[in-house]
Amino acid sequence: MGLPVKITTLSIALCLFAMTLMIANNAQAIPPFARKYNLTCTACHTAPPRLNPYGERFLENGYQLPGTENGGITGKRTLGDVSLDDVANYLGVRLRGNVLRNHSVKQQNPPGSDPGVAENKTEFGFPEVFSLFAAGTLTKNIGFFTELESNLEEGTTGIERAFLTFNNLGGRDLAHIRVGRIDPSASFSFSTLRQQLEFVGEHVKKADGAFMPQTINRAGLFPLATAAKFYGLFHRDGTALSPYAPSLYNGVAEMGVDVRGRPFGDWLLYQFGVLNGANEGFGDSGKAKDFYGMVRLDYSRSNFFSASLSGFTYFGNGNVRVRSGEDVNWNRYGVAANVRYEMIDIYGLYTADRIARVPTALAADFDATATGLTVAADAYVTSNTLLSVRYDHMDAGGELDQRSSQTFVGFQVKQYLRTNVAIYARDDMNLRKSEGGAAAARNLRNAFFAGIDVVF
């Protein structure tokens, strides 16, 4: 490992300036939905990727303009009439990640640990997350979405989301059904996937070139209310479940069926669904399914002010294992709120998790409850400059000899060169004492990032 490079104000400025020159002259495209419907990105977004009320209704309506059911179709075409311009109305690409990052770790090698467990260095890199997505409508009230994501840092590539939507069943906005690999929180007041402070994964110990999630070296910078929160839980294949990974209703995506609608007008949205099970991916172990339900209340839906309050319950059935290899039920309850006023967007989420049916032999050394709180705010200070702040707290549960709670605060300034091209600088600070630096929740003291976010 090379010598750490000290970050200075000048080096940060030079890095951001170089990215500006690299991007500003080359990014001329706009995202596919805007191309298809001849709209600007801001028609659906306050600040991409955050949605405004119009964008939320567009999402609910299966990628059809709110109040419509024709999918934007003006006429059928034969195969010979299809052009590349038509394909561009359904395909999009997003490239995001950190060009510069610095991690400050209190103690690099805690007593008794392997050398190099945690890194304390500054490094340059290439934006590590590349997403290719296709979305749109097949015909009246039938839409689709699929996203293929490649993470260069983790060395993984796979389908993140893929589903069909069947909309306005039984009447306008009465019921919309999604089938496939879905993200349950998409219409929640706090969407897991639409954060201005992007996910930064935890580092895990490597063995023979492979990631071994049993050993967490550094805490992940995720909204902690969405995190797993428990130490000592395992997937059904025997690998450890990271306490920092998004899970359950607030996970990235799982296979299942989801129903939502607004039968009483704009003020209320209902949702319920069934999934193969948390952390199952595309397969199913044959265990009982997981169920969830959500209700969202909306107050005023205008371009200048809107507010919503949501609550959900998630019931897992044998959806995780403890160290003894026995299945337990992992449930979650949460409430979230969102308020938008002109150029300010404030949102928060509180969740409470509980592990049911903990084996008697483990009960004395296992805390079956955990909670998480995330509060965030985004504000335009100029027409192109966005400031973001996020507070995260996790009261962890699980095995008493491992668990360690954490509290982080993150700041970010994001400059939109175009509505779909942005550069950013971000800093996350640990508000808790290091306690020797032996715990992943405490050894990461500060993390700085500078990167790009491009959608076209």
C-alpha positions as a Markdown table, in Angstrom:
| # | Residue | x | y | z |
|---|---|---|---|---|
| 1 | Met | 0.0 | 0.0 | 0.0 |
| 2 | Gly | 1.4 | 3.4 | -1.0 |
| 3 | Leu | 1.8 | 6.4 | 1.2 |
| 4 | Pro | -1.4 | 8.3 | 2.0 |
| 5 | Val | -2.0 | 11.5 | 0.0 |
| 6 | Lys | -3.0 | 14.5 | 2.0 |
| 7 | Ile | -6.2 | 16.2 | 0.7 |
| 8 | Thr | -5.9 | 19.9 | 0.3 |
| 9 | Thr | -8.4 | 22.5 | -0.9 |
| 10 | Leu | -6.4 | 23.0 | -4.0 |
| 11 | Ser | -6.3 | 19.3 | -5.0 |
| 12 | Ile | -10.1 | 19.1 | -4.5 |
| 13 | Ala | -10.7 | 22.2 | -6.6 |
| 14 | Leu | -8.4 | 20.9 | -9.4 |
| 15 | Cys | -10.1 | 17.5 | -9.4 |
| 16 | Leu | -13.6 | 19.1 | -9.7 |
| 17 | Phe | -12.4 | 21.5 | -12.4 |
| 18 | Ala | -10.9 | 18.7 | -14.4 |
| 19 | Met | -14.2 | 16.8 | -14.3 |
| 20 | Thr | -16.1 | 19.9 | -15.3 |
| 21 | Leu | -13.9 | 20.2 | -18.5 |
| 22 | Met | -14.2 | 16.5 | -19.2 |
| 23 | Ile | -18.0 | 16.4 | -18.9 |
| 24 | Ala | -19.4 | 19.8 | -19.9 |
| 25 | Asn | -18.5 | 19.6 | -23.6 |
| 26 | Asn | -19.5 | 16.0 | -24.2 |
| 27 | Ala | -22.9 | 15.4 | -22.5 |
| 28 | Gln | -25.6 | 16.6 | -24.8 |
| 29 | Ala | -28.2 | 13.9 | -24.3 |
| 30 | Ile | -31.3 | 13.8 | -22.1 |
| 31 | Pro | -32.9 | 10.7 | -20.4 |
| 32 | Pro | -35.2 | 8.4 | -22.3 |
| 33 | Phe | -38.6 | 9.4 | -20.8 |
| 34 | Ala | -37.9 | 13.1 | -21.5 |
| 35 | Arg | -37.0 | 12.1 | -25.1 |
| 36 | Lys | -40.2 | 10.0 | -25.5 |
| 37 | Tyr | -42.6 | 12.6 | -24.2 |
| 38 | Asn | -40.7 | 15.7 | -25.3 |
| 39 | Leu | -40.3 | 17.0 | -21.7 |
| 40 | Thr | -37.5 | 18.4 | -19.7 |
| 41 | Cys | -36.0 | 16.3 | -16.9 |
| 42 | Thr | -37.4 | 18.8 | -14.3 |
| 43 | Ala | -40.9 | 17.9 | -15.4 |
| 44 | Cys | -40.5 | 14.8 | -13.1 |
| 45 | His | -37.5 | 15.6 | -10.9 |
| 46 | Thr | -36.8 | 18.3 | -8.3 |
| 47 | Ala | -33.1 | 17.4 | -8.5 |
| 48 | Pro | -32.4 | 14.1 | -10.2 |
| 49 | Pro | -32.7 | 11.4 | -8.9 |
| 50 | Arg | -35.3 | 12.8 | -6.6 |
| 51 | Leu | -38.9 | 12.9 | -8.0 |
| 52 | Asn | -41.4 | 15.7 | -7.7 |
| 53 | Pro | -45.2 | 15.0 | -7.3 |
| 54 | Tyr | -45.7 | 14.8 | -11.1 |
| 55 | Gly | -42.8 | 12.3 | -11.4 |
| 56 | Glu | -44.3 | 10.2 | -8.6 |
| 57 | Arg | -47.6 | 9.9 | -10.4 |
| 58 | Phe | -45.8 | 9.1 | -13.6 |
| 59 | Leu | -44.1 | 6.2 | -11.8 |
| 60 | Glu | -47.3 | 5.0 | -10.2 |
| 61 | Asn | -49.1 | 5.0 | -13.5 |
| 62 | Gly | -46.6 | 2.6 | -15.1 |
| 63 | Tyr | -44.5 | 5.1 | -17.0 |
| 64 | Gln | -47.6 | 6.7 | -18.6 |
| 65 | Leu | -48.3 | 10.4 | -18.2 |
| 66 | Pro | -50.5 | 11.0 | -15.2 |
| 67 | Gly | -54.2 | 10.8 | -16.1 |
| 68 | Thr | -53.5 | 8.8 | -19.3 |
| 69 | Glu | -53.8 | 5.1 | -20.2 |
| 70 | Asn | -52.4 | 4.9 | -23.8 |
| 71 | Gly | -48.7 | 4.7 | -22.9 |
| 72 | Gly | -47.9 | 7.6 | -25.2 |
| 73 | Ile | -48.6 | 5.4 | -28.3 |
| 74 | Thr | -49.6 | 7.4 | -31.4 |
| 75 | Gly | -49.7 | 4.5 | -33.8 |
| 76 | Lys | -48.3 | 1.1 | -34.6 |
| 77 | Arg | -45.2 | 0.7 | -36.7 |
| 78 | Thr | -43.8 | -2.1 | -38.7 |
| 79 | Leu | -40.3 | -3.4 | -37.9 |
| 80 | Gly | -38.9 | -1.6 | -41.0 |
| 81 | Asp | -40.2 | 1.7 | -39.7 |
| 82 | Val | -38.4 | 1.5 | -36.3 |
| 83 | Ser | -35.3 | 3.8 | -36.1 |
| 84 | Leu | -32.5 | 4.3 | -33.6 |
| 85 | Asp | -34.4 | 7.4 | -32.4 |
| 86 | Asp | -37.3 | 5.1 | -31.3 |
| 87 | Val | -34.9 | 2.8 | -29.4 |
| 88 | Ala | -33.5 | 5.8 | -27.6 |
| 89 | Asn | -36.9 | 6.5 | -26.2 |
| 90 | Tyr | -36.7 | 3.3 | -24.2 |
| 91 | Leu | -33.0 | 2.9 | -23.3 |
| 92 | Gly | -30.9 | 4.9 | -20.8 |
| 93 | Val | -27.5 | 4.8 | -19.2 |
| 94 | Arg | -26.4 | 6.1 | -15.8 |
| 95 | Leu | -22.7 | 6.4 | -14.8 |
| 96 | Arg | -22.0 | 7.5 | -11.2 |
| 97 | Gly | -19.3 | 7.1 | -8.7 |
| 98 | Asn | -16.2 | 8.6 | -7.1 |
| 99 | Val | -13.2 | 9.9 | -9.0 |
| 100 | Leu | -11.5 | 10.9 | -5.7 |
| 101 | Arg | -12.0 | 9.4 | -2.2 |
| 102 | Asn | -10.3 | 9.5 | 1.1 |
| 103 | His | -11.0 | 7.4 | 4.2 |
| 104 | Ser | -9.7 | 8.4 | 7.6 |
| 105 | Val | -9.5 | 5.5 | 10.0 |
| 106 | Lys | -8.8 | 5.9 | 13.7 |
| 107 | Gln | -6.8 | 2.6 | 14.1 |
| 108 | Gln | -5.7 | 0.7 | 11.0 |
| 109 | Asn | -4.7 | -2.5 | 12.7 |
| 110 | Pro | -6.5 | -3.2 | 16.0 |
| 111 | Pro | -4.7 | -5.6 | 18.4 |
| 112 | Gly | -5.2 | -9.2 | 17.3 |
| 113 | Ser | -6.4 | -8.4 | 13.8 |
| 114 | Asp | -4.9 | -9.3 | 10.5 |
| 115 | Pro | -2.6 | -6.5 | 9.0 |
| 116 | Gly | -4.3 | -4.2 | 6.6 |
| 117 | Val | -7.8 | -5.0 | 7.7 |
| 118 | Ala | -8.8 | -1.3 | 7.4 |
| 119 | Glu | -7.4 | 1.2 | 4.9 |
| 120 | Asn | -6.5 | 4.8 | 5.7 |
| 121 | Lys | -5.6 | 6.4 | 2.4 |
| 122 | Thr | -6.5 | 8.7 | -0.5 |
| 123 | Glu | -7.0 | 7.3 | -3.9 |
| 124 | Phe | -8.2 | 8.2 | -7.4 |
| 125 | Gly | -10.5 | 5.9 | -9.3 |
| 126 | Phe | -13.0 | 5.6 | -12.1 |
| 127 | Pro | -16.7 | 6.0 | -11.4 |
| 128 | Glu | -17.6 | 2.5 | -10.3 |
| 129 | Val | -21.3 | 2.1 | -10.9 |
| 130 | Phe | -22.6 | 1.7 | -14.5 |
| 131 | Ser | -26.3 | 1.1 | -15.1 |
| 132 | Leu | -28.1 | 0.3 | -18.3 |
| 133 | Phe | -31.9 | 0.5 | -18.1 |
| 134 | Ala | -34.8 | 0.0 | -20.4 |
| 135 | Ala | -38.3 | 1.2 | -19.5 |
| 136 | Gly | -41.5 | 2.3 | -21.1 |
| 137 | Thr | -44.9 | 1.0 | -22.3 |
| 138 | Leu | -45.7 | -2.0 | -24.4 |
| 139 | Thr | -49.2 | -1.0 | -25.1 |
| 140 | Lys | -52.1 | 0.6 | -23.2 |
| 141 | Asn | -51.7 | 0.2 | -19.4 |
| 142 | Ile | -48.9 | -2.3 | -19.7 |
| 143 | Gly | -45.4 | -1.0 | -18.9 |
| 144 | Phe | -41.9 | -2.5 | -18.2 |
| 145 | Phe | -38.7 | -1.7 | -16.5 |
| 146 | Thr | -35.3 | -3.5 | -16.4 |
| 147 | Glu | -32.0 | -2.4 | -15.0 |
| 148 | Leu | -28.6 | -4.0 | -15.5 |
| 149 | Glu | -26.0 | -2.7 | -13.1 |
| 150 | Ser | -22.2 | -3.3 | -13.0 |
| 151 | Asn | -20.2 | -2.3 | -10.0 |
| 152 | Leu | -16.5 | -2.1 | -10.8 |
| 153 | Glu | -15.4 | -1.8 | -7.2 |
| 154 | Glu | -17.2 | -5.0 | -6.1 |
| 155 | Gly | -16.7 | -6.8 | -9.3 |
| 156 | Thr | -20.4 | -7.7 | -9.7 |
| 157 | Thr | -22.8 | -7.4 | -12.6 |
| 158 | Gly | -26.4 | -8.4 | -12.6 |
| 159 | Ile | -30.1 | -7.4 | -13.0 |
| 160 | Glu | -31.0 | -5.0 | -10.2 |
| 161 | Arg | -34.7 | -4.6 | -11.1 |
| 162 | Ala | -36.9 | -6.2 | -13.8 |
| 163 | Phe | -40.7 | -6.1 | -13.8 |
| 164 | Leu | -43.9 | -5.7 | -15.8 |
| 165 | Thr | -46.6 | -3.3 | -14.7 |
| 166 | Phe | -50.4 | -3.7 | -15.4 |
| 167 | Asn | -52.1 | -0.4 | -14.7 |
| 168 | Asn | -55.5 | 1.1 | -14.0 |
| 169 | Leu | -57.1 | -2.3 | -13.5 |
| 170 | Gly | -60.8 | -1.9 | -12.7 |
| 171 | Gly | -60.7 | 1.8 | -13.2 |
| 172 | Arg | -58.5 | 4.9 | -13.2 |
| 173 | Asp | -55.8 | 4.6 | -10.5 |
| 174 | Leu | -57.8 | 1.8 | -8.7 |
| 175 | Ala | -55.0 | -0.8 | -8.9 |
| 176 | His | -51.6 | -1.0 | -10.5 |
| 177 | Ile | -49.8 | -4.4 | -10.4 |
| 178 | Arg | -46.1 | -5.0 | -10.7 |
| 179 | Val | -44.7 | -8.5 | -11.2 |
| 180 | Gly | -41.0 | -9.3 | -11.2 |
| 181 | Arg | -37.9 | -8.1 | -9.3 |
| 182 | Ile | -39.3 | -5.0 | -7.6 |
| 183 | Asp | -38.3 | -2.4 | -5.2 |
| 184 | Pro | -41.2 | -2.1 | -2.6 |
| 185 | Ser | -40.2 | 1.4 | -1.4 |
| 186 | Ala | -40.5 | 3.1 | -4.8 |
| 187 | Ser | -43.7 | 4.9 | -3.9 |
| 188 | Phe | -42.9 | 5.3 | -0.2 |
| 189 | Ser | -42.3 | 8.8 | 1.3 |
| 190 | Phe | -38.6 | 7.7 | 1.6 |
| 191 | Ser | -37.5 | 5.8 | -1.5 |
| 192 | Thr | -34.5 | 3.6 | -0.9 |
| 193 | Leu | -33.1 | 4.2 | -4.4 |
| 194 | Arg | -33.6 | 7.9 | -4.8 |
| 195 | Gln | -31.1 | 9.4 | -2.4 |
| 196 | Gln | -28.9 | 12.4 | -3.2 |
| 197 | Leu | -26.1 | 11.0 | -1.0 |
| 198 | Glu | -25.4 | 7.8 | -3.0 |
| 199 | Phe | -24.7 | 4.4 | -1.3 |
| 200 | Val | -21.1 | 3.7 | -0.5 |
| 201 | Gly | -20.6 | 0.1 | 0.4 |
| 202 | Glu | -18.7 | -1.3 | 3.4 |
| 203 | His | -15.3 | -3.0 | 2.8 |
| 204 | Val | -15.1 | -6.6 | 3.6 |
| 205 | Lys | -12.1 | -8.9 | 4.1 |
| 206 | Lys | -10.9 | -10.7 | 0.9 |
| 207 | Ala | -9.6 | -14.2 | 0.7 |
| 208 | Asp | -8.2 | -15.7 | -2.5 |
| 209 | Gly | -9.6 | -12.7 | -4.4 |
| 210 | Ala | -13.1 | -13.3 | -3.3 |
| 211 | Phe | -15.2 | -11.1 | -1.0 |
| 212 | Met | -15.8 | -12.7 | 2.4 |
| 213 | Pro | -18.7 | -10.8 | 4.1 |
| 214 | Gln | -18.2 | -12.5 | 7.4 |
| 215 | Thr | -15.5 | -9.9 | 8.2 |
| 216 | Ile | -16.6 | -6.3 | 7.9 |
| 217 | Asn | -13.6 | -3.9 | 7.8 |
| 218 | Arg | -15.4 | -0.6 | 7.5 |
| 219 | Ala | -19.0 | 0.6 | 8.0 |
| 220 | Gly | -21.0 | 1.3 | 4.9 |
| 221 | Leu | -22.4 | 4.8 | 4.3 |
| 222 | Phe | -26.0 | 3.9 | 3.7 |
| 223 | Pro | -29.2 | 5.5 | 5.1 |
| 224 | Leu | -29.1 | 3.6 | 8.4 |
| 225 | Ala | -32.8 | 3.4 | 8.8 |
| 226 | Thr | -32.9 | 1.1 | 5.7 |
| 227 | Ala | -30.0 | -1.1 | 6.9 |
| 228 | Ala | -30.2 | -4.6 | 8.3 |
| 229 | Lys | -29.0 | -3.4 | 11.8 |
| 230 | Phe | -28.3 | -6.9 | 13.2 |
| 231 | Tyr | -25.0 | -8.5 | 13.9 |
| 232 | Gly | -24.9 | -12.3 | 13.7 |
| 233 | Leu | -27.6 | -13.0 | 11.1 |
| 234 | Phe | -27.0 | -15.2 | 8.1 |
| 235 | His | -28.4 | -15.7 | 4.6 |
| 236 | Arg | -29.8 | -19.2 | 3.9 |
| 237 | Asp | -26.6 | -20.1 | 2.0 |
| 238 | Gly | -24.6 | -19.6 | 5.2 |
| 239 | Thr | -22.9 | -16.3 | 4.4 |
| 240 | Ala | -23.2 | -13.5 | 6.9 |
| 241 | Leu | -25.7 | -10.7 | 6.5 |
| 242 | Ser | -24.1 | -7.3 | 6.7 |
| 243 | Pro | -25.7 | -5.0 | 9.3 |
| 244 | Tyr | -25.2 | -2.1 | 6.8 |
| 245 | Ala | -26.9 | -3.6 | 3.7 |
| 246 | Pro | -30.4 | -2.3 | 2.8 |
| 247 | Ser | -32.9 | -5.1 | 3.6 |
| 248 | Leu | -36.6 | -6.0 | 3.8 |
| 249 | Tyr | -39.1 | -3.4 | 2.6 |
| 250 | Asn | -36.1 | -1.0 | 2.2 |
| 251 | Gly | -34.0 | -3.4 | 0.3 |
| 252 | Val | -32.9 | -2.8 | -3.3 |
| 253 | Ala | -35.2 | -5.3 | -5.0 |
| 254 | Glu | -36.7 | -8.8 | -4.5 |
| 255 | Met | -38.8 | -11.1 | -6.6 |
| 256 | Gly | -42.5 | -10.8 | -6.0 |
| 257 | Val | -45.9 | -9.2 | -6.8 |
| 258 | Asp | -47.0 | -5.7 | -5.7 |
| 259 | Val | -50.4 | -4.0 | -5.8 |
| 260 | Arg | -50.9 | -0.2 | -5.3 |
| 261 | Gly | -53.5 | 2.4 | -6.1 |
| 262 | Arg | -55.5 | 5.5 | -5.2 |
| 263 | Pro | -59.2 | 4.4 | -5.1 |
| 264 | Phe | -60.2 | 7.5 | -3.0 |
| 265 | Gly | -58.4 | 10.2 | -5.0 |
| 266 | Asp | -55.0 | 11.8 | -4.7 |
| 267 | Trp | -54.9 | 12.0 | -0.9 |
| 268 | Leu | -54.3 | 8.3 | -0.2 |
| 269 | Leu | -52.1 | 5.6 | -1.7 |
| 270 | Tyr | -52.3 | 2.0 | -0.6 |
| 271 | Gln | -49.8 | -0.8 | -1.3 |
| 272 | Phe | -49.5 | -4.4 | -0.4 |
| 273 | Gly | -47.3 | -7.2 | -1.8 |
| 274 | Val | -45.7 | -10.6 | -1.4 |
| 275 | Leu | -42.0 | -11.5 | -2.0 |
| 276 | Asn | -40.1 | -14.8 | -2.2 |
| 277 | Gly | -38.3 | -13.6 | 0.9 |
| 278 | Ala | -35.7 | -11.1 | 2.0 |
| 279 | Asn | -32.3 | -11.7 | 0.4 |
| 280 | Glu | -33.6 | -14.5 | -1.8 |
| 281 | Gly | -32.7 | -12.9 | -5.2 |
| 282 | Phe | -34.2 | -14.7 | -8.2 |
| 283 | Gly | -34.6 | -18.1 | -6.5 |
| 284 | Asp | -36.7 | -19.3 | -3.6 |
| 285 | Ser | -35.6 | -21.7 | -0.9 |
| 286 | Gly | -39.2 | -23.1 | -0.6 |
| 287 | Lys | -39.8 | -21.3 | 2.7 |
| 288 | Ala | -42.9 | -19.3 | 3.4 |
| 289 | Lys | -43.2 | -15.9 | 1.6 |
| 290 | Asp | -42.8 | -12.4 | 3.1 |
| 291 | Phe | -45.6 | -9.9 | 3.1 |
| 292 | Tyr | -45.8 | -6.2 | 3.4 |
| 293 | Gly | -48.3 | -3.4 | 3.4 |
| 294 | Met | -48.1 | 0.4 | 3.2 |
| 295 | Val | -50.4 | 3.4 | 3.4 |
| 296 | Arg | -49.4 | 6.9 | 2.2 |
| 297 | Leu | -51.3 | 10.1 | 3.0 |
| 298 | Asp | -50.6 | 13.1 | 0.6 |
| 299 | Tyr | -51.3 | 16.7 | 1.5 |
| 300 | Ser | -51.3 | 19.1 | -1.5 |
| 301 | Arg | -49.5 | 18.1 | -4.7 |
| 302 | Ser | -48.3 | 21.2 | -6.5 |
| 303 | Asn | -45.0 | 22.2 | -8.0 |
| 304 | Phe | -44.3 | 24.6 | -5.0 |
| 305 | Phe | -45.5 | 22.6 | -2.0 |
| 306 | Ser | -46.3 | 19.0 | -1.2 |
| 307 | Ala | -46.2 | 16.8 | 1.8 |
| 308 | Ser | -46.7 | 13.1 | 2.5 |
| 309 | Leu | -46.7 | 10.7 | 5.5 |
| 310 | Ser | -46.3 | 7.0 | 5.1 |
| 311 | Gly | -46.3 | 3.9 | 7.3 |
| 312 | Phe | -45.5 | 0.3 | 6.5 |
| 313 | Thr | -45.2 | -3.2 | 8.0 |
| 314 | Tyr | -43.1 | -6.0 | 6.7 |
| 315 | Phe | -43.6 | -9.6 | 8.0 |
| 316 | Gly | -40.8 | -12.1 | 7.3 |
| 317 | Asn | -41.3 | -15.8 | 7.5 |
| 318 | Gly | -38.2 | -17.8 | 8.2 |
| 319 | Asn | -36.4 | -15.2 | 6.1 |
| 320 | Val | -33.0 | -15.3 | 8.0 |
| 321 | Arg | -30.9 | -17.6 | 10.1 |
| 322 | Val | -28.9 | -17.2 | 13.3 |
| 323 | Arg | -25.5 | -18.6 | 14.1 |
| 324 | Ser | -26.9 | -22.0 | 15.2 |
| 325 | Gly | -28.4 | -22.5 | 11.7 |
| 326 | Glu | -32.0 | -22.1 | 12.8 |
| 327 | Asp | -34.5 | -20.0 | 10.9 |
| 328 | Val | -36.1 | -17.0 | 12.6 |
| 329 | Asn | -38.7 | -14.4 | 11.5 |
| 330 | Trp | -37.4 | -10.9 | 10.8 |
| 331 | Asn | -40.0 | -8.2 | 10.8 |
| 332 | Arg | -39.8 | -4.4 | 10.3 |
| 333 | Tyr | -42.1 | -1.4 | 11.0 |
| 334 | Gly | -41.5 | 2.1 | 9.7 |
| 335 | Val | -42.8 | 5.6 | 9.3 |
| 336 | Ala | -41.6 | 8.2 | 6.9 |
| 337 | Ala | -42.4 | 11.8 | 6.0 |
| 338 | Asn | -41.5 | 14.1 | 3.1 |
| 339 | Val | -42.1 | 17.9 | 2.7 |
| 340 | Arg | -41.2 | 19.9 | -0.3 |
| 341 | Tyr | -41.4 | 23.7 | -0.4 |
| 342 | Glu | -40.2 | 25.5 | -3.5 |
| 343 | Met | -36.5 | 24.5 | -3.7 |
| 344 | Ile | -36.2 | 22.7 | -0.4 |
| 345 | Asp | -36.8 | 18.9 | 0.0 |
| 346 | Ile | -36.9 | 17.4 | 3.5 |
| 347 | Tyr | -37.5 | 13.7 | 4.2 |
| 348 | Gly | -36.9 | 11.2 | 7.0 |
| 349 | Leu | -37.5 | 7.6 | 7.9 |
| 350 | Tyr | -37.7 | 5.7 | 11.3 |
| 351 | Thr | -37.7 | 1.9 | 11.4 |
| 352 | Ala | -37.9 | -0.6 | 14.1 |
| 353 | Asp | -36.8 | -4.2 | 13.5 |
| 354 | Arg | -37.6 | -7.3 | 15.6 |
| 355 | Ile | -36.3 | -10.9 | 15.3 |
| 356 | Ala | -39.0 | -13.4 | 16.4 |
| 357 | Arg | -38.4 | -17.0 | 17.5 |
| 358 | Val | -34.8 | -16.6 | 18.7 |
| 359 | Pro | -33.7 | -20.0 | 19.9 |
| 360 | Thr | -33.6 | -20.3 | 23.7 |
| 361 | Ala | -29.9 | -21.2 | 23.7 |
| 362 | Leu | -29.1 | -17.8 | 22.1 |
| 363 | Ala | -31.7 | -15.5 | 23.6 |
| 364 | Ala | -29.5 | -14.4 | 26.6 |
| 365 | Asp | -26.7 | -13.2 | 24.3 |
| 366 | Phe | -28.9 | -11.8 | 21.4 |
| 367 | Asp | -30.7 | -8.5 | 21.3 |
| 368 | Ala | -33.8 | -9.1 | 19.2 |
| 369 | Thr | -34.6 | -5.5 | 18.5 |
| 370 | Ala | -32.9 | -2.7 | 16.6 |
| 371 | Thr | -33.9 | 0.8 | 15.3 |
| 372 | Gly | -32.7 | 3.2 | 12.7 |
| 373 | Leu | -33.3 | 6.9 | 12.0 |
| 374 | Thr | -32.4 | 8.8 | 8.8 |
| 375 | Val | -33.2 | 12.5 | 8.2 |
| 376 | Ala | -32.1 | 14.3 | 5.1 |
| 377 | Ala | -32.5 | 17.7 | 3.4 |
| 378 | Asp | -31.7 | 18.9 | -0.1 |
| 379 | Ala | -31.8 | 22.6 | -1.1 |
| 380 | Tyr | -31.0 | 24.6 | -4.2 |
| 381 | Val | -28.8 | 27.6 | -3.3 |
| 382 | Thr | -28.6 | 28.6 | -6.9 |
| 383 | Ser | -30.4 | 27.4 | -10.0 |
| 384 | Asn | -27.7 | 24.7 | -10.5 |
| 385 | Thr | -26.1 | 24.2 | -7.1 |
| 386 | Leu | -27.7 | 21.7 | -4.6 |
| 387 | Leu | -26.7 | 21.3 | -1.0 |
| 388 | Ser | -27.5 | 18.1 | 0.8 |
| 389 | Val | -27.2 | 17.0 | 4.4 |
| 390 | Arg | -28.1 | 13.7 | 6.0 |
| 391 | Tyr | -28.1 | 12.5 | 9.6 |
| 392 | Asp | -28.0 | 8.7 | 10.3 |
| 393 | His | -28.3 | 6.8 | 13.6 |
| 394 | Met | -28.5 | 3.1 | 14.1 |
| 395 | Asp | -29.2 | 1.4 | 17.4 |
| 396 | Ala | -27.9 | -2.1 | 16.4 |
| 397 | Gly | -29.1 | -5.4 | 17.6 |
| 398 | Gly | -28.0 | -9.0 | 17.3 |
| 399 | Glu | -25.1 | -10.8 | 19.1 |
| 400 | Leu | -24.2 | -8.7 | 22.1 |
| 401 | Asp | -20.4 | -9.3 | 21.8 |
| 402 | Gln | -20.4 | -7.9 | 18.2 |
| 403 | Arg | -23.1 | -5.2 | 17.9 |
| 404 | Ser | -22.0 | -1.6 | 17.8 |
| 405 | Ser | -24.3 | 1.3 | 17.1 |
| 406 | Gln | -23.2 | 4.2 | 15.0 |
| 407 | Thr | -24.1 | 7.8 | 14.1 |
| 408 | Phe | -23.0 | 9.6 | 11.0 |
| 409 | Val | -23.7 | 13.0 | 9.4 |
| 410 | Gly | -23.0 | 13.6 | 5.7 |
| 411 | Phe | -22.7 | 16.8 | 3.6 |
| 412 | Gln | -22.7 | 17.2 | -0.1 |
| 413 | Val | -22.5 | 20.0 | -2.7 |
| 414 | Lys | -23.7 | 19.0 | -6.1 |
| 415 | Gln | -23.3 | 21.1 | -9.2 |
| 416 | Tyr | -25.6 | 20.4 | -12.1 |
| 417 | Leu | -23.8 | 21.2 | -15.4 |
| 418 | Arg | -27.0 | 20.1 | -17.1 |
| 419 | Thr | -30.2 | 18.7 | -15.6 |
| 420 | Asn | -28.8 | 15.2 | -16.2 |
| 421 | Val | -25.0 | 15.8 | -15.6 |
| 422 | Ala | -23.6 | 16.7 | -12.2 |
| 423 | Ile | -20.4 | 16.7 | -10.2 |
| 424 | Tyr | -20.3 | 16.6 | -6.5 |
| 425 | Ala | -18.1 | 16.8 | -3.4 |
| 426 | Arg | -19.2 | 14.9 | -0.3 |
| 427 | Asp | -17.9 | 14.4 | 3.3 |
| 428 | Asp | -19.2 | 12.0 | 5.9 |
| 429 | Met | -18.2 | 12.2 | 9.6 |
| 430 | Asn | -18.6 | 9.7 | 12.4 |
| 431 | Leu | -20.1 | 11.4 | 15.5 |
| 432 | Arg | -19.3 | 8.6 | 17.9 |
| 433 | Lys | -16.0 | 8.0 | 19.7 |
| 434 | Ser | -13.7 | 5.5 | 18.0 |
| 435 | Glu | -13.4 | 3.2 | 21.1 |
| 436 | Gly | -10.1 | 1.9 | 19.9 |
| 437 | Gly | -11.1 | 1.6 | 16.3 |
| 438 | Ala | -11.7 | -2.2 | 16.5 |
| 439 | Ala | -15.4 | -2.0 | 15.5 |
| 440 | Ala | -16.3 | -1.2 | 11.9 |
| 441 | Ala | -19.1 | 1.1 | 13.1 |
| 442 | Arg | -16.4 | 3.2 | 14.9 |
| 443 | Asn | -13.1 | 2.9 | 13.1 |
| 444 | Leu | -14.2 | 5.0 | 10.1 |
| 445 | Arg | -13.8 | 8.5 | 11.3 |
| 446 | Asn | -14.2 | 10.5 | 8.1 |
| 447 | Ala | -14.8 | 9.9 | 4.5 |
| 448 | Phe | -14.5 | 12.4 | 1.6 |
| 449 | Phe | -15.6 | 11.8 | -2.0 |
| 450 | Ala | -15.6 | 13.7 | -5.2 |
| 451 | Gly | -17.4 | 12.2 | -8.2 |
| 452 | Ile | -19.8 | 12.4 | -11.1 |
| 453 | Asp | -23.4 | 11.5 | -11.8 |
| 454 | Val | -24.4 | 11.3 | -15.5 |
| 455 | Val | -27.7 | 10.0 | -16.9 |
| 456 | Phe | -28.4 | 9.9 | -20.7 |
